[in-house]
Amino acid sequence: MHVVTVALSVRGAMGQYAASLASALAKQVSVTLVVPQHFDVGHLQGKMGIMTFRTGATRIRAGLEFLNLWKGRELADSIRNLRPSAVHLLNSDGYPWAPILAQHLADVPFFVTVHDPVPHSGDLVGHVNQTVSRLFTLRHARGVHVHSEAFRCHIRKAGVADDRIYVIPLGTFAHYYLPYRDPAVSRERMALFFGRIQSYKGVDVLVQAGLLLRWDETRKLRVAIAGAGKLPRRTYRVIKANPDLFELHNRYLSDREVAGFFQRAAVCVLPYLDATQSAIPSIAAAFGVPVVASSVGAFVEDVPYYGGLLVPPGEPKALAETMLMAVGCPVKNETCRTWDQLAASFISMYARQRRDWLPDERRLPA
């Protein structure tokens, strides 16, 4: 079997996803990874083919490149010339090139991973991408992959038959950070928010929860907020006015810095107002850190799987009390959901549809 995995976006976690899955698949089948030229191949493991395409150095220039539909068709032709057994679009199902790839490679067959079946609140681009995906991309896919059973119904609403929907959980990215563990770093009474700061992630709720704990020195948790993104002005002022409670690292963090934060943390907090899924619960578990998260999206399945606790979204008091409860709780399944473990499920997905859709001379034996 020759699988071509395609990632139109490789920034941040999307690049980690593409490298992790391709490396795991390459241990069992032949793989070609199709990525933008700026992709860091240093994270790849194993033998595989690499095909690159050019995008701009900035988001705006990259967006303009993806509007060139002829280049999308050229990429589809190049992929077809590889004579793949299956093509898997790992992300960007709402990008302009995605429907082109789906239409011209549908007979290969073509698979799509949908990361955000429900766009995040306030995400206009996400709503546009969802519309493009549902109308023009998913209809040509022989298999649609989501990371949680919670999203199966949303894919059904897009007109995808249930036997073409595959649920495979999100793999862990802990292997990017575990090598940087430092035995000199000690655990602290610290609650950690890690990740890109966006409005739907509820950082303001976390700040309110932190303020509720300040009056009891025996229970007080220091709150660290670590990640790039823009904070609401009012929330930023509260953080700066209370340096005894909060520390802010509002920037991109290296893998070594991320490891240090997880080693210091007594609890990892995901106070999201809405969510699809996140790799953070698995990373926290790998570092032995319990998780507290809002009961939204795939968190409803993933957080208890790793031994974490759930709270209603948007409720600072409940969040504060649950953060305290979580300190010292044991984690579960901290070595599970590695990409090597999940690769067999992806290969099974490819093989199931491939039997029905490959040309006669290339069909799997019965």
N, C-alpha and C positions, 0 to 999 in steps of 0.2 A: 504494500500500500504506500502510495506517495501522497502526502498531505501538504497542501500549500496553505500556510497561515498568513493572513493579511492584517496588518495594523496600520490604519491610515493616520492614527495619532499615537505618538510614543512618548509624550511628555509625562513626567511624574509616574504615577502608579500604572498608567497604561503601558509605559515602556517595561516596567517590572513584570506586568502581566504577560506581555508578548514574549519576553525572554524566558520567563519561567515555564510557560506552557510549551513553547517550541523546544526548549532544552529537554523537558520531560518526554515529549512525544518522540524526539530524535533517538531516545534509548530503545524504542520499540518499532518504529517505522521510519521510512524515508521522509524527510521534512525539507521544505523550502520556506524560508521566512521572507515575506515581502514587507518592507518598511521604508520610511523616509530616509534620506541620506544622512541625516544628523543622528540617527539611532546609534546608541553606544553598544557595540557588539561585544564589549568586554564582559558583559554579564552572561553571555551565551556559553553553554556547556555542550559538549558532544559535537558530532559531525553533522552538518546540515548545509544546504545551499542558502545563499543570501541574494535577494534581488532588491535593489533600491530604486527609489524614484525621487525626483527633486521637488521640494517645496521651498517656500521662502523662509528666510531666517527669522521673520517676525510672524505673529499670528495673522496680521492683516495680509501680508504677502502670501502666507500659506493659504489663507481663505481665497485669495484671488486665483491661486493655482488650482484649487479644487473646483473653481467655477469653469475651468477650461475642460469642457466635457470630452473634447477630442483626446486629450491626454488620458482621461479615464478609460476611454475605449482602447487606446494604445496599451495601457496597463493590462486590461482584460485580455487582449490578444497575446501579450507576452506571457501571461499566466497560462492561457490555454496551450501555448506552445510547449509548456513544461509537461504536458500530458498527465495532469494530476488525477489521482483517484478521488480526491475531495478537496474543496476549497473552503476555508473557514475564515470569515471576516470577524476579527476579534473585537472590533469596536467601530464607532463612527458610522453606524447604520443609517444615520440621517444626513450624512455628507453627500454632496452632489455626485461623487463617484460611486457611492454605494449602490444605487439602483442600476447603474451601468454594469457594474461587476455582477450583480445579481441576475440581471437579464441575460447577459452574454455568457455567463458561466453556469446557468441553471441546470444544464444537462450533465454537469460534471459528477456529482451534484454540489450545491452551494449551501453552506451553513452560516448562520449569523448568531453572534452573541449579543444580546440586548442587555446593556448594563443598567439602563434607567427606563424600565417599562412605564414608570410614572415620573414625569418631569418634576424636578424639585420646585418648591414654591418660589415664585418670583423669577424663574428662569425662562425668559422669553425665547431664547435660542433653543433651549431644551424642548419647548413646545413645538417649535418649527421643525426641529430634527425628528421629533416623534411623528409628526404628520407625514413628513417625507418617508420615514421608515415604514410606517403602516401602509401608505398608499402605493409605494413603488419598490421597496426592498423586500419586506417580509413575504409578500405575495409570491415571489419567485424562489424563496428559500425552501429547500427540502427538509431542513431542520432548523429550528429556532431554539437557542440555548438561553436559559435564564439561571440565576444562582439560587433561587428560592421558590418553593411551592407557592409562596404568597403571591407570586407574580404570574402564575399560570393563567389565571382568569383574565388578566390584562392582555395577554398574548392571544387568548381565545377571542377577545373582543376585536382584535385586529384582523380577524378572519382566518387565523391559523388553526388547522385541525389539531385536535388533542394528540393524535399519534405522531405529529411533527414537532411537538414541544418536548424539550429535554431539560430536566432540572439537574444540574451538577453544581455543587456548592463552590464558593470562592476559595481558591487555594491560599495558603499562607505566604506572606512575603517576609517572614521572620528571618529567613536565611540571608537576607541582605544586611541585617543588623546584628545578629547574634555573634558574628566573628569579632565585633568591636567591644564585646563585654570587657569591662575593666574591674578586676578584683578589688581595686582600691575604692570603688564607688559603693557607698552604703545606702540602704533603704531609708527613706525619710517619711514623716507624716505629711505626705504631699499627694494631692489629687492632680492628675495630669490630663489636660486636653491637648491632643496632638493631631495635627493635620491642617489642611488649608482652611483658613477662616472665611466662612461664607454665612450669609444671614440665616439660612435654613438649619445651620448646625447648632443654634441655640446657645452661643457663648454668653449672651446677656443673661440667660437663665442660670447658667453656671456661676456667673459673677454674683447674682442675687443669692444663690445658695451659699456661696462662700461667705457673704456678709452675715447670713443667719447663724453661722457657726463661730463667729468671732468672740462672743462673750464668754465662752467656756474654754478656759485654757487647757483643760484636760481632754477636750474633744476637738479642739480647733485643728483644721486641716489647712495647710498652705496650698494655694491653687496655682499651678503653673500652666500657662497658655503658650503653646509653642507651635508656630507655623506662620507661613506667609498669608497675606490677605488683609482686607480692610475691616477694622472694627468700627461699630457704631460710635459716634463721637461721645455720646453720654457714657457708654460702657468703658471707653478708653479713659475718660476722666475719673471714673470710679476706681479703676485699676491703679492709676497713677496716684490717687489720693490715699490708697491703702497699701503701701509697700510691705506692711507686716503680714498681709493676707495673700497678696498676689505677686507673681513674677511673670513678666511678659517678654517673650522672645518672638517678636513679630517679623520673621524673616524665614528664608529658606534654610533648612537644617541639613547638615551632612549626615551620612549614615552613622558615623561615629557619635555625633551629638544626639541623634535619636536614641541610640543604644544607651547613652548616659542618662537620658531622661527616664527611660523605662526602668533602668536599674535603681533610680532614686525613688520612683513612684510607689506609693502604697495602694493606690487605686487609679484606674484609668476611667475617665468619664466621657461619655458620648451623649450630650444633652440635646440631640437633634430634634427639631420640630417635625421633620419628615426625613425619610431615608429610603434608599434602595438597599445597598449592602456596603460593607466596608471591610478591609483587611485588618483593621486595627484590633478587633477582639482577638484574632489569632496571634498577632504580634505580641500583644499584652500577655496572653496566656503563655507564650514561649518564654517570656521573661518572668513568669510567676506572678503576674500582676492581675488581680481580679478586676472585672469590668462592671461598671454601672452605665446603663444606656436607656434611652427612651424606648418604649414599646411600639416601635414603628418599623415598617418594612421588614427586611430580612433579619433585623436585630431580634425579632420575636423568636426566631429559630436559632440564630447563631450565638447570641449572648448566653442563654442557658446551656448550650452545647459546651461552651468553655467554662461553665461554672459561674457565670456572672449573674447580675440582678437587673431586673427591668423596673422602670418607673413610668408613670404617665408623662407624656411630653408637656413641656411648658409649666411645670409645677415646681418652683424652687424649693419649697419646704420638703416635699417628698424626695426631691433629689438630694438635699442636704442630709436627711436622715438615712437614706439608703447608702450614700457615700460612706457614712460612719459605719453602717452595718457591714459593708463590704470589706473594710480594712481587716486583713488577716484571714479572709476566706480563702480556702484552697481553690486552685484552678483545676480544670479537667481538660482532657484531650489536648494537652499542650504540644504534643508531637504529631497530631493528626492533620489531615487535609493538606499534606504535602502534594506538590504537583506530580511527583512520581506516583503517588497513590491514586490521584485523580485521572492520570493519563489514560488508564484502561477504560474509564467511563467515556472519555471523548472518542477513543478509538472504536468503542462499541457503537456510539452514536453515528460515526461515519459509516461503519460497516452495515448497519441496519438499513439506512437509506440507499447506500451504494448498491445493494443487491437488486433493488427495484429500478434504479435509474441509470446505471451505466449502460453504454452500448453493449449489444449481445456478446461481442468477442472479448469484452473485458469484465463480464459479470462474475461475481463470486460463485463458487460451486454451491449447489444446494446442500 
